[in-house]
Amino acid sequence: MVRIADGSGGASASGTVISTAVARGAGLLATCRPCAGAAGAVGAGAVRLEGGTWMIDPEREPPLAIRIGAPARLSGGAVAGGPPRYAAHALLGAEDFALAAIGGELLDPGAPGAPGAPGAPGPGAAVTGGALALEDPRRLAAARAPFVDVRPGAAVLVLGFADAEGGELVASVGPVLADADARQRLGGAYDPRAELAIEGRALPGMQGGGVFDEAGRFVGIVARAEAGGAAVVRAVRATSIAARLSAALRAAPVPARAKVLPFLP
């Protein structure tokens, strides 16, 4: 798991390293779009695609400031752990999720121009060499397709950094709701093709955190977490993220596609 600064030195959100099977030796990060800051923004080199999707040149978009969290282990496997700050370059922003590539570049927070508090790196922030450290003994993130879908009733684990709990990595376990139950609990606004509804608790700051099945495989990204805890956690399905990324790549002009493909599994 990673903590993503919001650029103001205030509250932070969560993100999930979902793949390391990329051509440039980077990691693929998924988070919720409002959490992403620069990753969801339209910057230099961005190309607008059908449906309002933006494909962003990862070599021209300013990097996010993120921190790799303390090791967070699942049964039989692990999620992420390692050094404190890496540069993440935006790939795709959509209305409910964003993807970014974490390069093997360590941001030096002590460099001239770098902020003292968590946030976007200043213009003088130094980028030094360093491989992305990932505690993943079963190499789940190295798989070419490191995600699965889940059926209603399956137990899933929700992870994220909760601001309300002092920034600690916290977890919630609950079953995936059936479509009819999800619509009833959420007031009818529910798209089972794109999202999951989980009976469980999520706190502010956990948005963008990962949802995993009992084998530690990536299932989705937390999209909604309410103050005081929520009886139902909404998450974007990993299968929907993959399908929408594939559709965006097909719709992208060849130059934009050529820029993005080396950062994907």
N, C-alpha and C positions, 0 to 999 in steps of 0.2 A: 504494500500500500504506500501511497505517497500523500504528502500534505501539500496543497497548492495555495500559495499566498494570493490575496485578492488585490495586491498592489497598493493598499492604503495602510498597511501595517496593522490592520484590524483583524476581523474574523477570517478564518481560512476554511477551505473546503477540502475534499478528499479526491483522490484519483487512484486508478488501478493500472499497474503494469500488466498487460494481457498477453504480450508476446515479445520474445527476443529472437524469433526466427526471421530476421530481416537482413537485407543484403549489406547494410552498412554497419552491422554490429550494434545497432541501437536497440531501444525497447519501444514498443508501441503502448502509449498511454491512452486510456479511455476515462472520460469524466462527464459530468453533466455540462451542458453548454453554458448556463449562467455561472458555473464554477470556473470556467476555463479562462476568463479574462481575455488575454491576447489570442488564445486559441479559437475563441468564438468571434473575435473581431474581424472586420474586413480590413486588411492591410495591403501593403504593396505586394503585387503579384497575385492577388486574389482573382478568381474567375467565377462569375455567377453562372450557375447551371439551372436547368429547369427545376421548378418546384421551390425556388428560393435557396437552394443549397449553394454553399460557397466552398470551392476547392482552393486551398491556399498553398502557395509555393513555400515549402518548408525551409528553403535556404534563404528566403528574403523576409519572412515574418519574424519580428522580434521574439526572442525566447521567453517562455514563462519562467518564473522562479519557483522551483518545487523542491521539496525535501523528501528523501527516501526515509520512511519511518522505521522504527524499531521492528525487528523480526516478528512477524505475525504468522503463527503456524496453524495449519489445518490438520485434521487427522490424516496421517499418512503422507503429508506433504507440507509445503510452506508457500507463503505468498512472497512478500518482498522485504528486504532488509539491507542496510548498508550505509554508505557515506551520506553527507547531509544535503548537497545541492547540485542539481544538474540542469542543463539547458534543455528545454523541450520546445520543439518547433511545430507549429500548427500544420495539420494536414487537411482536416475537414471539420467545418462547423455546421451543425444542423439545429433545428429548433429545440431538441431535447438532449442532444449529446454532442460531444466534440472528441476528435482524435488528434493526438500529437505524437511526434517521435522524440524520444529522449536520446540525445546523442551521447557518446562517451566523453562528454565535455563537462568538467567540474567547474562550476562558477565559484570564484574566490570571493567570499563576502567581505574580506578585508581589503580588497583592492580599491584604489582611488575611484570615487564615483559610485561605488556599490553602496546600497542602502544599509543602514544599521539594523533596521527592523525587517521582518519578512516582507517581500514585495517583489515587484518586477526589478530586474537588475538595472543599475544605473549605467550611463554610457561608458563609464570607466571600469566596469566590472570585468575582471580578468577571467579568461576561459583557459583552463589548464587541462592537460591530458589526464585521462583516468577512465577506466572501463566502468560501465554500469554494473554495480554489485547487486546480485539478486540471489537470495537464499531460496533455492528451488531444487532440492536434491532429487526429486522425481522428474525434473526437467519438463514440467507441464507447460511452462511458457515457451519452451523451445519447439513445441509441436507446430506443424504447419497450420492446423486448425485447432487452436487451444480453447475452444468453446463448445458448449453443448446446449441443447434445449431441455426443459424439464416439464413434467406432466403435473397436473393438479394433484395436490396431496403430498408431493415430494418435499422433504425438509431441505431448507437452504440456509446458508450462513450469510449474514449481512455484516460487512466490516467497514469501518470508517473512523476518522478522527473527529471526536465530538467536542465542539467548543464548550458546551455546557459541562463537560467533565474534565475541564482543564487541559484540553488538547490531547487526552490520552486516546490510544487506539481501543475502540470498544466494539463489541460484537452483539448481534441479535440472531436468534435462531427461530424459524417459524415455517409453517407449511405454505406452499403455493395454493392460492385460492382457485377454485373452479370459476369459469367465466361468469356464470350466473350469479355466484356469490360475490365476485368482484364488482360486477355492475351494481348489485344491490348495495354493497358497502360504500361504493364510490359515487352513488347517485346517478348511475347510468353512463357516465362519461368514461368509457374504457374500451381500448382497442387491443384485443388479445393477440393480434399479429405483431404488434409493436411493443407491448409492455407486459409486465408481470405484476400481479398484486400478491403481496406476501403478508400473512397475518403475523405481525411482529412490531417491534419498536425501533424507531430511528430518531436520532437527535440532530439538531442543527450542527452543521459541519460534516455530517456523514454523507451529504449529497455528493455524488460522484464516486462514492466508495463502491467496492465490488460485492457482487452476489455470487456465491459458489455452491456447487452441489456437494454431496457427502464424500465424493472422491477428490474434492479440491479443484474441480474444473470450473472455469469461468462461465457464468450464466447470464449476468446482466450488470447494469450500472444503476445505482440508486438515483432516482430523479426527484423524489419528494421526501422531505423530512420536516416535521413540524415541531415547534417549541413544546416542551412538556411530553414529548413522545407521541407517536401515532399508532393507532390500532392496526392500520394497514399501511405498508410501505409500497410505494410505486417504484418500479424499476424498468428501465429500457432493456428489452431482450437482446442478448448478445447476437442471436441469429438475425434480428432486425438490423442491428448495427452493421453486421457483415453484408447483408443484402443491400442495404442502402449505400454502403461504401462501394460495392460492386457496381450498382446502378450509376453512382456518381462518376466512377472511373470510365464507364462506357460513354457517358454523356460529355465528358471533359474533352477539350481540344487536345490534340496529340502532345503539344509542348508541356501542358500542365500535367497530363498523364505520365509523361516521361520523368517529370520532376518528382512525382509522388510515389511511383511504383517501387523505387529502390528502398523506401522506408517501410514497406509492407511485407508480411510473410508470403 
